[in-house]
Amino acid sequence: MKFNHEWHLKHKMPLKASFEQRLAWHIEHAKHCGCRKPPPKILDEMIKSGIQIERGQ
Ligand SMILES: [Zn+2]
């Protein structure tokens, strides 16, 4: 997966995003772009919720 610039333009992370907002953002991000991995806390929550994401890179 590579950097999806178009997706990033359309999906800005809110400046004071709550954990839930960040989680939702990273879930969508993982589907559309592979520029960076979610932070460990977010990743844990995604795994707990049974969300499948690309683990490569
Ligand atoms: Zn990205």
PDB file of the backbone (N, CA, C, O) and the ligand in Angstrom, with CONECT records:
HET     ZN  A 101       1
ATOM      1  N   MET A   1       0.841  -1.198   0.000  1.00  0.00           N
ATOM      2  CA  MET A   1       0.000   0.000   0.000  1.00  0.00           C
ATOM      3  C   MET A   1       0.872   1.241   0.000  1.00  0.00           C
ATOM      4  O   MET A   1       1.963   1.263   0.570  1.00  0.00           O
ATOM      5  N   LYS A   2       0.365   2.264  -0.649  1.00  0.00           N
ATOM      6  CA  LYS A   2       1.142   3.497  -0.697  1.00  0.00           C
ATOM      7  C   LYS A   2       0.331   4.693  -0.218  1.00  0.00           C
ATOM      8  O   LYS A   2      -0.822   4.559   0.193  1.00  0.00           O
ATOM      9  N   PHE A   3       0.948   5.845  -0.278  1.00  0.00           N
ATOM     10  CA  PHE A   3       0.331   7.069   0.210  1.00  0.00           C
ATOM     11  C   PHE A   3      -0.813   7.508  -0.700  1.00  0.00           C
ATOM     12  O   PHE A   3      -0.629   7.725  -1.898  1.00  0.00           O
ATOM     13  N   ASN A   4      -1.998   7.635  -0.103  1.00  0.00           N
ATOM     14  CA  ASN A   4      -3.188   8.033  -0.842  1.00  0.00           C
ATOM     15  C   ASN A   4      -3.464   9.519  -0.560  1.00  0.00           C
ATOM     16  O   ASN A   4      -4.216   9.873   0.348  1.00  0.00           O
ATOM     17  N   HIS A   5      -2.835  10.358  -1.362  1.00  0.00           N
ATOM     18  CA  HIS A   5      -2.905  11.806  -1.112  1.00  0.00           C
ATOM     19  C   HIS A   5      -4.328  12.335  -1.184  1.00  0.00           C
ATOM     20  O   HIS A   5      -4.726  13.184  -0.386  1.00  0.00           O
ATOM     21  N   GLU A   6      -5.087  11.830  -2.141  1.00  0.00           N
ATOM     22  CA  GLU A   6      -6.470  12.284  -2.335  1.00  0.00           C
ATOM     23  C   GLU A   6      -7.321  12.006  -1.090  1.00  0.00           C
ATOM     24  O   GLU A   6      -8.120  12.840  -0.665  1.00  0.00           O
ATOM     25  N   TRP A   7      -7.127  10.817  -0.522  1.00  0.00           N
ATOM     26  CA  TRP A   7      -7.893  10.459   0.673  1.00  0.00           C
ATOM     27  C   TRP A   7      -7.548  11.408   1.826  1.00  0.00           C
ATOM     28  O   TRP A   7      -8.430  11.862   2.556  1.00  0.00           O
ATOM     29  N   HIS A   8      -6.281  11.692   1.972  1.00  0.00           N
ATOM     30  CA  HIS A   8      -5.847  12.574   3.060  1.00  0.00           C
ATOM     31  C   HIS A   8      -6.418  13.981   2.905  1.00  0.00           C
ATOM     32  O   HIS A   8      -6.747  14.629   3.899  1.00  0.00           O
ATOM     33  N   LEU A   9      -6.537  14.447   1.689  1.00  0.00           N
ATOM     34  CA  LEU A   9      -7.108  15.778   1.459  1.00  0.00           C
ATOM     35  C   LEU A   9      -8.565  15.832   1.900  1.00  0.00           C
ATOM     36  O   LEU A   9      -9.045  16.857   2.383  1.00  0.00           O
ATOM     37  N   LYS A  10      -9.254  14.721   1.728  1.00  0.00           N
ATOM     38  CA  LYS A  10     -10.680  14.665   2.053  1.00  0.00           C
ATOM     39  C   LYS A  10     -10.939  14.293   3.510  1.00  0.00           C
ATOM     40  O   LYS A  10     -12.044  14.491   4.017  1.00  0.00           O
ATOM     41  N   HIS A  11      -9.936  13.762   4.174  1.00  0.00           N
ATOM     42  CA  HIS A  11     -10.121  13.282   5.542  1.00  0.00           C
ATOM     43  C   HIS A  11      -9.049  13.839   6.452  1.00  0.00           C
ATOM     44  O   HIS A  11      -8.061  13.176   6.768  1.00  0.00           O
ATOM     45  N   LYS A  12      -9.272  15.075   6.864  1.00  0.00           N
ATOM     46  CA  LYS A  12      -8.334  15.697   7.797  1.00  0.00           C
ATOM     47  C   LYS A  12      -8.666  15.241   9.220  1.00  0.00           C
ATOM     48  O   LYS A  12      -9.829  15.186   9.618  1.00  0.00           O
ATOM     49  N   MET A  13      -7.634  14.923   9.955  1.00  0.00           N
ATOM     50  CA  MET A  13      -7.823  14.587  11.373  1.00  0.00           C
ATOM     51  C   MET A  13      -8.170  15.876  12.131  1.00  0.00           C
ATOM     52  O   MET A  13      -7.451  16.868  12.016  1.00  0.00           O
ATOM     53  N   PRO A  14      -9.270  15.868  12.907  1.00  0.00           N
ATOM     54  CA  PRO A  14      -9.581  17.066  13.697  1.00  0.00           C
ATOM     55  C   PRO A  14      -8.440  17.386  14.660  1.00  0.00           C
ATOM     56  O   PRO A  14      -7.777  16.481  15.167  1.00  0.00           O
ATOM     57  N   LEU A  15      -8.214  18.682  14.913  1.00  0.00           N
ATOM     58  CA  LEU A  15      -7.068  19.081  15.725  1.00  0.00           C
ATOM     59  C   LEU A  15      -7.138  18.535  17.137  1.00  0.00           C
ATOM     60  O   LEU A  15      -6.143  18.062  17.686  1.00  0.00           O
ATOM     61  N   LYS A  16      -8.339  18.605  17.725  1.00  0.00           N
ATOM     62  CA  LYS A  16      -8.495  18.063  19.082  1.00  0.00           C
ATOM     63  C   LYS A  16      -9.372  16.821  19.022  1.00  0.00           C
ATOM     64  O   LYS A  16     -10.429  16.762  19.651  1.00  0.00           O
ATOM     65  N   ALA A  17      -8.931  15.846  18.270  1.00  0.00           N
ATOM     66  CA  ALA A  17      -9.713  14.633  18.081  1.00  0.00           C
ATOM     67  C   ALA A  17      -9.750  13.808  19.361  1.00  0.00           C
ATOM     68  O   ALA A  17      -8.735  13.653  20.039  1.00  0.00           O
ATOM     69  N   SER A  18     -10.922  13.282  19.684  1.00  0.00           N
ATOM     70  CA  SER A  18     -11.061  12.363  20.813  1.00  0.00           C
ATOM     71  C   SER A  18     -10.501  11.003  20.401  1.00  0.00           C
ATOM     72  O   SER A  18     -10.217  10.758  19.229  1.00  0.00           O
ATOM     73  N   PHE A  19     -10.350  10.136  21.383  1.00  0.00           N
ATOM     74  CA  PHE A  19      -9.859   8.794  21.074  1.00  0.00           C
ATOM     75  C   PHE A  19     -10.756   8.120  20.043  1.00  0.00           C
ATOM     76  O   PHE A  19     -10.273   7.487  19.104  1.00  0.00           O
ATOM     77  N   GLU A  20     -12.075   8.263  20.232  1.00  0.00           N
ATOM     78  CA  GLU A  20     -13.036   7.642  19.312  1.00  0.00           C
ATOM     79  C   GLU A  20     -12.887   8.199  17.892  1.00  0.00           C
ATOM     80  O   GLU A  20     -12.951   7.460  16.909  1.00  0.00           O
ATOM     81  N   GLN A  21     -12.688   9.512  17.810  1.00  0.00           N
ATOM     82  CA  GLN A  21     -12.502  10.130  16.485  1.00  0.00           C
ATOM     83  C   GLN A  21     -11.231   9.623  15.830  1.00  0.00           C
ATOM     84  O   GLN A  21     -11.210   9.337  14.633  1.00  0.00           O
ATOM     85  N   ARG A  22     -10.178   9.513  16.617  1.00  0.00           N
ATOM     86  CA  ARG A  22      -8.909   9.017  16.073  1.00  0.00           C
ATOM     87  C   ARG A  22      -9.044   7.567  15.646  1.00  0.00           C
ATOM     88  O   ARG A  22      -8.528   7.158  14.606  1.00  0.00           O
ATOM     89  N   LEU A  23      -9.756   6.786  16.477  1.00  0.00           N
ATOM     90  CA  LEU A  23      -9.977   5.381  16.136  1.00  0.00           C
ATOM     91  C   LEU A  23     -10.726   5.268  14.806  1.00  0.00           C
ATOM     92  O   LEU A  23     -10.327   4.512  13.920  1.00  0.00           O
ATOM     93  N   ALA A  24     -11.815   6.029  14.678  1.00  0.00           N
ATOM     94  CA  ALA A  24     -12.602   5.993  13.440  1.00  0.00           C
ATOM     95  C   ALA A  24     -11.746   6.432  12.253  1.00  0.00           C
ATOM     96  O   ALA A  24     -11.815   5.853  11.169  1.00  0.00           O
ATOM     97  N   TRP A  25     -10.944   7.461  12.483  1.00  0.00           N
ATOM     98  CA  TRP A  25     -10.085   7.970  11.399  1.00  0.00           C
ATOM     99  C   TRP A  25      -9.102   6.885  10.958  1.00  0.00           C
ATOM    100  O   TRP A  25      -8.913   6.657   9.763  1.00  0.00           O
ATOM    101  N   HIS A  26      -8.487   6.227  11.921  1.00  0.00           N
ATOM    102  CA  HIS A  26      -7.486   5.215  11.583  1.00  0.00           C
ATOM    103  C   HIS A  26      -8.100   3.985  10.929  1.00  0.00           C
ATOM    104  O   HIS A  26      -7.473   3.342  10.089  1.00  0.00           O
ATOM    105  N   ILE A  27      -9.345   3.658  11.323  1.00  0.00           N
ATOM    106  CA  ILE A  27     -10.016   2.530  10.677  1.00  0.00           C
ATOM    107  C   ILE A  27     -10.212   2.841   9.193  1.00  0.00           C
ATOM    108  O   ILE A  27      -9.899   2.020   8.330  1.00  0.00           O
ATOM    109  N   GLU A  28     -10.733   4.035   8.908  1.00  0.00           N
ATOM    110  CA  GLU A  28     -10.913   4.443   7.509  1.00  0.00           C
ATOM    111  C   GLU A  28      -9.571   4.556   6.804  1.00  0.00           C
ATOM    112  O   GLU A  28      -9.414   4.131   5.659  1.00  0.00           O
ATOM    113  N   HIS A  29      -8.611   5.134   7.503  1.00  0.00           N
ATOM    114  CA  HIS A  29      -7.291   5.326   6.919  1.00  0.00           C
ATOM    115  C   HIS A  29      -6.676   4.004   6.474  1.00  0.00           C
ATOM    116  O   HIS A  29      -6.111   3.898   5.385  1.00  0.00           O
ATOM    117  N   ALA A  30      -6.798   2.990   7.348  1.00  0.00           N
ATOM    118  CA  ALA A  30      -6.194   1.686   7.047  1.00  0.00           C
ATOM    119  C   ALA A  30      -6.810   1.055   5.797  1.00  0.00           C
ATOM    120  O   ALA A  30      -6.167   0.272   5.099  1.00  0.00           O
ATOM    121  N   LYS A  31      -8.081   1.416   5.528  1.00  0.00           N
ATOM    122  CA  LYS A  31      -8.748   0.857   4.352  1.00  0.00           C
ATOM    123  C   LYS A  31      -8.265   1.507   3.060  1.00  0.00           C
ATOM    124  O   LYS A  31      -8.254   0.887   1.996  1.00  0.00           O
ATOM    125  N   HIS A  32      -7.869   2.765   3.180  1.00  0.00           N
ATOM    126  CA  HIS A  32      -7.618   3.544   1.959  1.00  0.00           C
ATOM    127  C   HIS A  32      -6.170   3.924   1.736  1.00  0.00           C
ATOM    128  O   HIS A  32      -5.789   4.291   0.625  1.00  0.00           O
ATOM    129  N   CYS A  33      -5.370   3.843   2.761  1.00  0.00           N
ATOM    130  CA  CYS A  33      -4.010   4.358   2.635  1.00  0.00           C
ATOM    131  C   CYS A  33      -3.073   3.573   3.545  1.00  0.00           C
ATOM    132  O   CYS A  33      -3.460   3.139   4.630  1.00  0.00           O
ATOM    133  N   GLY A  34      -1.861   3.401   3.096  1.00  0.00           N
ATOM    134  CA  GLY A  34      -0.893   2.638   3.875  1.00  0.00           C
ATOM    135  C   GLY A  34       0.338   3.449   4.235  1.00  0.00           C
ATOM    136  O   GLY A  34       1.421   2.888   4.399  1.00  0.00           O
ATOM    137  N   CYS A  35       0.186   4.766   4.362  1.00  0.00           N
ATOM    138  CA  CYS A  35       1.365   5.605   4.585  1.00  0.00           C
ATOM    139  C   CYS A  35       1.929   5.439   5.982  1.00  0.00           C
ATOM    140  O   CYS A  35       3.133   5.600   6.180  1.00  0.00           O
ATOM    141  N   ARG A  36       1.087   5.121   6.955  1.00  0.00           N
ATOM    142  CA  ARG A  36       1.609   4.891   8.300  1.00  0.00           C
ATOM    143  C   ARG A  36       0.701   3.956   9.071  1.00  0.00           C
ATOM    144  O   ARG A  36      -0.490   3.829   8.786  1.00  0.00           O
ATOM    145  N   LYS A  37       1.305   3.300  10.063  1.00  0.00           N
ATOM    146  CA  LYS A  37       0.550   2.381  10.888  1.00  0.00           C
ATOM    147  C   LYS A  37      -0.136   3.152  12.006  1.00  0.00           C
ATOM    148  O   LYS A  37       0.344   4.207  12.420  1.00  0.00           O
ATOM    149  N   PRO A  38      -1.277   2.623  12.503  1.00  0.00           N
ATOM    150  CA  PRO A  38      -1.919   3.288  13.634  1.00  0.00           C
ATOM    151  C   PRO A  38      -1.036   3.199  14.875  1.00  0.00           C
ATOM    152  O   PRO A  38      -0.248   2.261  14.998  1.00  0.00           O
ATOM    153  N   PRO A  39      -1.151   4.165  15.806  1.00  0.00           N
ATOM    154  CA  PRO A  39      -0.402   4.055  17.057  1.00  0.00           C
ATOM    155  C   PRO A  39      -0.841   2.811  17.822  1.00  0.00           C
ATOM    156  O   PRO A  39      -1.964   2.342  17.636  1.00  0.00           O
ATOM    157  N   PRO A  40       0.028   2.266  18.686  1.00  0.00           N
ATOM    158  CA  PRO A  40      -0.272   0.998  19.381  1.00  0.00           C
ATOM    159  C   PRO A  40      -1.616   0.978  20.096  1.00  0.00           C
ATOM    160  O   PRO A  40      -2.326  -0.025  20.034  1.00  0.00           O
ATOM    161  N   LYS A  41      -1.982   2.065  20.774  1.00  0.00           N
ATOM    162  CA  LYS A  41      -3.262   2.091  21.505  1.00  0.00           C
ATOM    163  C   LYS A  41      -4.445   1.946  20.555  1.00  0.00           C
ATOM    164  O   LYS A  41      -5.418   1.256  20.859  1.00  0.00           O
ATOM    165  N   ILE A  42      -4.352   2.596  19.416  1.00  0.00           N
ATOM    166  CA  ILE A  42      -5.410   2.527  18.402  1.00  0.00           C
ATOM    167  C   ILE A  42      -5.439   1.123  17.807  1.00  0.00           C
ATOM    168  O   ILE A  42      -6.504   0.538  17.608  1.00  0.00           O
ATOM    169  N   LEU A  43      -4.271   0.605  17.532  1.00  0.00           N
ATOM    170  CA  LEU A  43      -4.164  -0.731  16.948  1.00  0.00           C
ATOM    171  C   LEU A  43      -4.777  -1.779  17.878  1.00  0.00           C
ATOM    172  O   LEU A  43      -5.498  -2.672  17.431  1.00  0.00           O
ATOM    173  N   ASP A  44      -4.480  -1.661  19.188  1.00  0.00           N
ATOM    174  CA  ASP A  44      -5.064  -2.574  20.179  1.00  0.00           C
ATOM    175  C   ASP A  44      -6.585  -2.551  20.112  1.00  0.00           C
ATOM    176  O   ASP A  44      -7.239  -3.593  20.098  1.00  0.00           O
ATOM    177  N   GLU A  45      -7.129  -1.343  20.071  1.00  0.00           N
ATOM    178  CA  GLU A  45      -8.580  -1.177  20.051  1.00  0.00           C
ATOM    179  C   GLU A  45      -9.173  -1.759  18.769  1.00  0.00           C
ATOM    180  O   GLU A  45     -10.250  -2.355  18.792  1.00  0.00           O
ATOM    181  N   MET A  46      -8.475  -1.587  17.667  1.00  0.00           N
ATOM    182  CA  MET A  46      -8.937  -2.148  16.395  1.00  0.00           C
ATOM    183  C   MET A  46      -8.963  -3.671  16.460  1.00  0.00           C
ATOM    184  O   MET A  46      -9.902  -4.305  15.979  1.00  0.00           O
ATOM    185  N   ILE A  47      -7.938  -4.243  17.050  1.00  0.00           N
ATOM    186  CA  ILE A  47      -7.866  -5.702  17.167  1.00  0.00           C
ATOM    187  C   ILE A  47      -8.977  -6.206  18.085  1.00  0.00           C
ATOM    188  O   ILE A  47      -9.629  -7.207  17.786  1.00  0.00           O
ATOM    189  N   LYS A  48      -9.193  -5.501  19.220  1.00  0.00           N
ATOM    190  CA  LYS A  48     -10.255  -5.871  20.159  1.00  0.00           C
ATOM    191  C   LYS A  48     -11.614  -5.841  19.492  1.00  0.00           C
ATOM    192  O   LYS A  48     -12.474  -6.680  19.763  1.00  0.00           O
ATOM    193  N   SER A  49     -11.797  -4.874  18.625  1.00  0.00           N
ATOM    194  CA  SER A  49     -13.079  -4.734  17.927  1.00  0.00           C
ATOM    195  C   SER A  49     -13.194  -5.683  16.744  1.00  0.00           C
ATOM    196  O   SER A  49     -14.221  -5.724  16.066  1.00  0.00           O
ATOM    197  N   GLY A  50     -12.152  -6.430  16.505  1.00  0.00           N
ATOM    198  CA  GLY A  50     -12.176  -7.396  15.423  1.00  0.00           C
ATOM    199  C   GLY A  50     -12.046  -6.768  14.051  1.00  0.00           C
ATOM    200  O   GLY A  50     -12.484  -7.334  13.049  1.00  0.00           O
ATOM    201  N   ILE A  51     -11.439  -5.594  14.016  1.00  0.00           N
ATOM    202  CA  ILE A  51     -11.269  -4.905  12.735  1.00  0.00           C
ATOM    203  C   ILE A  51     -10.013  -5.412  12.045  1.00  0.00           C
ATOM    204  O   ILE A  51      -8.922  -5.438  12.615  1.00  0.00           O
ATOM    205  N   GLN A  52     -10.210  -5.808  10.810  1.00  0.00           N
ATOM    206  CA  GLN A  52      -9.093  -6.328  10.027  1.00  0.00           C
ATOM    207  C   GLN A  52      -8.382  -5.182   9.310  1.00  0.00           C
ATOM    208  O   GLN A  52      -9.010  -4.393   8.603  1.00  0.00           O
ATOM    209  N   ILE A  53      -7.101  -5.103   9.496  1.00  0.00           N
ATOM    210  CA  ILE A  53      -6.344  -4.105   8.749  1.00  0.00           C
ATOM    211  C   ILE A  53      -5.105  -4.738   8.141  1.00  0.00           C
ATOM    212  O   ILE A  53      -4.660  -5.808   8.557  1.00  0.00           O
ATOM    213  N   GLU A  54      -4.578  -4.076   7.182  1.00  0.00           N
ATOM    214  CA  GLU A  54      -3.349  -4.531   6.549  1.00  0.00           C
ATOM    215  C   GLU A  54      -2.209  -4.389   7.538  1.00  0.00           C
ATOM    216  O   GLU A  54      -1.991  -3.320   8.109  1.00  0.00           O
ATOM    217  N   ARG A  55      -1.480  -5.490   7.735  1.00  0.00           N
ATOM    218  CA  ARG A  55      -0.372  -5.443   8.700  1.00  0.00           C
ATOM    219  C   ARG A  55       0.971  -5.302   8.010  1.00  0.00           C
ATOM    220  O   ARG A  55       1.991  -5.093   8.667  1.00  0.00           O
ATOM    221  N   GLY A  56       0.977  -5.415   6.694  1.00  0.00           N
ATOM    222  CA  GLY A  56       2.237  -5.295   5.973  1.00  0.00           C
ATOM    223  C   GLY A  56       2.801  -3.895   6.109  1.00  0.00           C
ATOM    224  O   GLY A  56       2.039  -2.932   6.192  1.00  0.00           O
ATOM    225  N   GLN A  57       4.080  -3.763   6.134  1.00  0.00           N
ATOM    226  CA  GLN A  57       4.812  -2.497   6.238  1.00  0.00           C
ATOM    227  C   GLN A  57       4.481  -1.763   7.518  1.00  0.00           C
ATOM    228  O   GLN A  57       5.011  -0.679   7.763  1.00  0.00           O
TER     229      GLN A  57
HETATM  230 ZN    ZN A 101      -2.199   7.829   4.856  1.00  0.00          ZN2+
END
